[in-house]
Amino acid sequence: QVQLVESGGGLVQAGGSLRLSCAASGTTYSINIIGWYRQAPGKQRELVAVVSRAGTTSYADSVKGRFTISRDNAKNTVDLQMNSLKPEDTAVYYCNSKGPYPSSAINYWGRGTQVTVSS
């Protein structure tokens, strides 16, 4: 199993920046894709950004050019640098991993970290 622990959320003004970090432990060798999802009140959970073991990234259109995902396979961490934050980025952000490599059949989730962007 994989355990995921997020950190770095908080309150920031519109236009500001935050950096989220996710530390993975357990059977980390099995992780194929890892990344971030978010869920705003009353909305479904949505993909924000993910990165494959090979380093291929994918972003939601709403965050392209503002957010950057980075993965350190040696440290088993994945970070999300969020710049030019908007009030609509307010949500609980969840770290997610998919595996076992090369499949993506099994999902693991962290408990989430709150990001609040004030206008």
MIDOSE-1310 file (N, C-alpha, C; in nm, 2 decimals, decimal comma, always signed):
residues 119
qvql	+0,08/-0,12/+0,00/+0,00/+0,00/+0,00/+0,09/+0,12/+0,00; +0,03/+0,23/-0,04/+0,09/+0,36/-0,05/+0,02/+0,46/+0,04; +0,10/+0,53/+0,13/+0,05/+0,63/+0,21/+0,09/+0,77/+0,16; +0,00/+0,86/+0,16/+0,03/+1,00/+0,10/-0,01/+1,10/+0,21
vesg	+0,08/+1,20/+0,23/+0,06/+1,30/+0,33/+0,09/+1,44/+0,26; -0,01/+1,52/+0,26/+0,00/+1,65/+0,20/+0,04/+1,76/+0,30; +0,10/+1,86/+0,25/+0,13/+1,98/+0,34/+0,14/+2,10/+0,25; +0,13/+2,22/+0,31/+0,16/+2,34/+0,24/+0,03/+2,43/+0,21
gglv	-0,08/+2,38/+0,24/-0,20/+2,46/+0,22/-0,21/+2,58/+0,31; -0,31/+2,67/+0,28/-0,33/+2,78/+0,36/-0,41/+2,89/+0,30; -0,41/+3,01/+0,35/-0,49/+3,12/+0,30/-0,39/+3,22/+0,23; -0,43/+3,26/+0,11/-0,35/+3,35/+0,04/-0,44/+3,45/-0,04
qagg	-0,39/+3,57/-0,07/-0,47/+3,66/-0,14/-0,46/+3,63/-0,29; -0,56/+3,67/-0,37/-0,56/+3,65/-0,51/-0,43/+3,72/-0,57; -0,37/+3,64/-0,66/-0,25/+3,68/-0,72/-0,12/+3,63/-0,65; -0,14/+3,57/-0,54/-0,03/+3,52/-0,46/+0,01/+3,38/-0,50
slrl	+0,10/+3,32/-0,42/+0,15/+3,18/-0,46/+0,15/+3,09/-0,33; +0,14/+2,97/-0,36/+0,15/+2,86/-0,26/+0,22/+2,74/-0,32; +0,29/+2,67/-0,23/+0,35/+2,55/-0,28/+0,30/+2,43/-0,20; +0,24/+2,33/-0,26/+0,19/+2,21/-0,19/+0,30/+2,10/-0,21
scaa	+0,31/+2,02/-0,11/+0,40/+1,90/-0,11/+0,33/+1,78/-0,07; +0,36/+1,67/-0,13/+0,30/+1,54/-0,10/+0,42/+1,44/-0,08; +0,42/+1,38/+0,04/+0,52/+1,28/+0,07/+0,46/+1,14/+0,06; +0,52/+1,05/-0,02/+0,47/+0,91/-0,03/+0,55/+0,82/+0,05
sgtt	+0,49/+0,72/+0,11/+0,56/+0,61/+0,18/+0,49/+0,48/+0,15; +0,55/+0,37/+0,20/+0,50/+0,24/+0,17/+0,56/+0,18/+0,04; +0,48/+0,12/-0,04/+0,52/+0,05/-0,16/+0,54/+0,16/-0,27; +0,62/+0,25/-0,25/+0,64/+0,36/-0,35/+0,69/+0,32/-0,48
ysin	+0,76/+0,20/-0,48/+0,82/+0,15/-0,61/+0,71/+0,12/-0,71; +0,59/+0,10/-0,66/+0,47/+0,06/-0,74/+0,40/+0,18/-0,81; +0,44/+0,30/-0,77/+0,36/+0,42/-0,82/+0,39/+0,44/-0,96; +0,29/+0,46/-1,04/+0,30/+0,49/-1,18/+0,28/+0,64/-1,21
iigw	+0,16/+0,68/-1,17/+0,12/+0,83/-1,19/+0,09/+0,88/-1,05; +0,14/+1,00/-1,03/+0,11/+1,07/-0,90/+0,08/+1,22/-0,93; -0,01/+1,28/-0,85/-0,04/+1,41/-0,87/-0,14/+1,47/-0,78; -0,21/+1,57/-0,83/-0,30/+1,65/-0,74/-0,44/+1,66/-0,81
yrqa	-0,54/+1,64/-0,72/-0,68/+1,67/-0,75/-0,73/+1,77/-0,65; -0,85/+1,83/-0,68/-0,91/+1,93/-0,59/-1,06/+1,91/-0,59; -1,12/+1,95/-0,48/-1,26/+1,95/-0,47/-1,31/+2,08/-0,40; -1,39/+2,16/-0,47/-1,44/+2,28/-0,41/-1,58/+2,24/-0,35
pgkq	-1,63/+2,32/-0,26/-1,76/+2,29/-0,20/-1,87/+2,28/-0,30; -1,95/+2,17/-0,30/-2,06/+2,15/-0,39/-2,02/+2,11/-0,53; -1,89/+2,08/-0,55/-1,84/+2,04/-0,68/-1,78/+1,90/-0,67; -1,76/+1,84/-0,79/-1,70/+1,71/-0,80/-1,54/+1,73/-0,79
relv	-1,48/+1,63/-0,74/-1,33/+1,63/-0,74/-1,28/+1,63/-0,89; -1,18/+1,71/-0,91/-1,13/+1,73/-1,05/-0,98/+1,72/-1,05; -0,92/+1,67/-1,16/-0,78/+1,67/-1,18/-0,72/+1,81/-1,19; -0,61/+1,83/-1,12/-0,54/+1,95/-1,13/-0,41/+1,93/-1,21
avvs	-0,33/+1,84/-1,17/-0,20/+1,81/-1,24/-0,15/+1,68/-1,20; -0,10/+1,60/-1,29/-0,04/+1,47/-1,26/+0,09/+1,46/-1,34; +0,17/+1,36/-1,29/+0,30/+1,34/-1,36/+0,33/+1,19/-1,36; +0,37/+1,14/-1,47/+0,40/+0,99/-1,48/+0,54/+0,96/-1,43
ragt	+0,57/+0,83/-1,42/+0,70/+0,79/-1,37/+0,81/+0,84/-1,47; +0,77/+0,85/-1,60/+0,87/+0,90/-1,70/+0,88/+1,05/-1,70; +0,79/+1,12/-1,63/+0,80/+1,26/-1,62/+0,71/+1,34/-1,71; +0,62/+1,26/-1,77/+0,52/+1,33/-1,86/+0,41/+1,39/-1,77
tsya	+0,38/+1,52/-1,80/+0,29/+1,60/-1,71/+0,16/+1,62/-1,79; +0,05/+1,64/-1,71/-0,08/+1,68/-1,76/-0,15/+1,77/-1,67; -0,20/+1,88/-1,72/-0,27/+1,98/-1,64/-0,41/+2,01/-1,68; -0,49/+2,05/-1,59/-0,62/+2,10/-1,62/-0,61/+2,23/-1,70
dsvk	-0,70/+2,25/-1,79/-0,69/+2,38/-1,87/-0,69/+2,50/-1,78; -0,76/+2,49/-1,67/-0,78/+2,61/-1,58/-0,66/+2,65/-1,51; -0,56/+2,56/-1,50/-0,43/+2,59/-1,43/-0,31/+2,60/-1,51; -0,32/+2,57/-1,64/-0,21/+2,57/-1,73/-0,15/+2,71/-1,73
grft	-0,01/+2,72/-1,72/+0,06/+2,84/-1,72/+0,07/+2,91/-1,58; -0,01/+2,86/-1,49/+0,00/+2,91/-1,35/+0,05/+2,81/-1,25; +0,02/+2,68/-1,27/+0,07/+2,58/-1,18/+0,18/+2,49/-1,24; +0,27/+2,45/-1,16/+0,37/+2,36/-1,21/+0,39/+2,24/-1,12
isrd	+0,38/+2,12/-1,17/+0,40/+2,00/-1,09/+0,54/+1,94/-1,11; +0,60/+1,89/-1,00/+0,73/+1,84/-1,01/+0,74/+1,71/-0,92; +0,81/+1,61/-0,97/+0,82/+1,48/-0,90/+0,96/+1,45/-0,87; +0,99/+1,40/-0,75/+1,13/+1,36/-0,72/+1,12/+1,21/-0,68
nakn	+1,15/+1,12/-0,77/+1,14/+0,98/-0,75/+1,23/+0,93/-0,64; +1,34/+0,99/-0,63/+1,44/+0,95/-0,52/+1,38/+0,98/-0,38; +1,32/+1,09/-0,37/+1,26/+1,13/-0,24/+1,12/+1,09/-0,22; +1,06/+1,04/-0,32/+0,92/+1,00/-0,32/+0,83/+1,12/-0,28
tvdl	+0,85/+1,23/-0,35/+0,77/+1,35/-0,33/+0,71/+1,40/-0,46; +0,60/+1,47/-0,45/+0,55/+1,55/-0,56/+0,50/+1,68/-0,51; +0,55/+1,79/-0,58/+0,51/+1,92/-0,54/+0,42/+1,99/-0,64; +0,35/+2,09/-0,60/+0,26/+2,17/-0,69/+0,29/+2,31/-0,65
qmns	+0,36/+2,38/-0,74/+0,38/+2,52/-0,73/+0,26/+2,60/-0,79; +0,19/+2,68/-0,71/+0,07/+2,75/-0,76/+0,10/+2,90/-0,76; +0,10/+2,96/-0,88/+0,12/+3,10/-0,89/-0,01/+3,17/-0,94; -0,01/+3,30/-0,93/-0,13/+3,38/-0,98/-0,26/+3,31/-0,94
lkpe	-0,27/+3,28/-0,81/-0,39/+3,22/-0,76/-0,51/+3,30/-0,77; -0,62/+3,24/-0,80/-0,75/+3,30/-0,81/-0,85/+3,25/-0,71; -0,95/+3,32/-0,67/-1,05/+3,27/-0,58/-1,11/+3,14/-0,62; -1,12/+3,12/-0,75/-1,18/+2,99/-0,79/-1,09/+2,87/-0,78
dtav	-0,97/+2,90/-0,73/-0,87/+2,79/-0,70/-0,90/+2,74/-0,56; -0,99/+2,80/-0,48/-1,02/+2,76/-0,35/-1,08/+2,62/-0,35; -1,02/+2,53/-0,27/-1,06/+2,39/-0,27/-0,98/+2,32/-0,17; -1,02/+2,19/-0,14/-0,93/+2,10/-0,07/-0,85/+2,03/-0,18
yycn	-0,72/+2,03/-0,17/-0,63/+1,96/-0,26/-0,59/+1,83/-0,21; -0,60/+1,73/-0,29/-0,57/+1,59/-0,26/-0,45/+1,54/-0,34; -0,36/+1,47/-0,28/-0,26/+1,40/-0,35/-0,31/+1,26/-0,38; -0,28/+1,22/-0,50/-0,33/+1,09/-0,55/-0,22/+1,01/-0,62
skgp	-0,21/+0,88/-0,60/-0,12/+0,80/-0,67/-0,19/+0,69/-0,74; -0,14/+0,64/-0,85/-0,20/+0,53/-0,93/-0,10/+0,43/-0,96; -0,13/+0,31/-0,95/-0,04/+0,20/-0,98/-0,12/+0,07/-0,98; -0,05/-0,05/-0,97/+0,10/-0,06/-0,97/+0,15/-0,05/-1,11
ypss	+0,27/+0,01/-1,12/+0,33/+0,02/-1,25/+0,33/-0,11/-1,33; +0,30/-0,11/-1,46/+0,27/+0,00/-1,55/+0,12/+0,03/-1,55; +0,04/-0,03/-1,47/-0,11/+0,00/-1,48/-0,14/+0,12/-1,39; -0,27/+0,16/-1,39/-0,32/+0,27/-1,30/-0,44/+0,22/-1,23
ainy	-0,45/+0,09/-1,21/-0,58/+0,03/-1,16/-0,61/+0,07/-1,01; -0,51/+0,09/-0,93/-0,53/+0,11/-0,79/-0,50/+0,26/-0,76; -0,59/+0,32/-0,69/-0,57/+0,46/-0,65/-0,55/+0,47/-0,50; -0,46/+0,56/-0,46/-0,45/+0,59/-0,32/-0,46/+0,74/-0,30
wgrg	-0,52/+0,79/-0,19/-0,55/+0,93/-0,17/-0,49/+0,97/-0,04; -0,44/+1,10/-0,03/-0,41/+1,16/+0,09/-0,54/+1,22/+0,16; -0,52/+1,28/+0,27/-0,64/+1,33/+0,34/-0,68/+1,47/+0,29; -0,59/+1,53/+0,22/-0,62/+1,66/+0,17/-0,56/+1,78/+0,25
tqvt	-0,55/+1,89/+0,18/-0,50/+2,02/+0,24/-0,58/+2,13/+0,19; -0,63/+2,22/+0,27/-0,72/+2,33/+0,23/-0,64/+2,44/+0,17; -0,68/+2,49/+0,06/-0,63/+2,61/-0,01/-0,74/+2,71/-0,02; -0,72/+2,83/+0,04/-0,82/+2,93/+0,03/-0,76/+3,06/-0,03
vss	-0,82/+3,11/-0,14/-0,77/+3,23/-0,20/-0,88/+3,34/-0,19; -0,84/+3,44/-0,12/-0,93/+3,55/-0,09/-0,92/+3,66/-0,21; -1,03/+3,72/-0,23/-1,04/+3,82/-0,34/-1,00/+3,96/-0,29
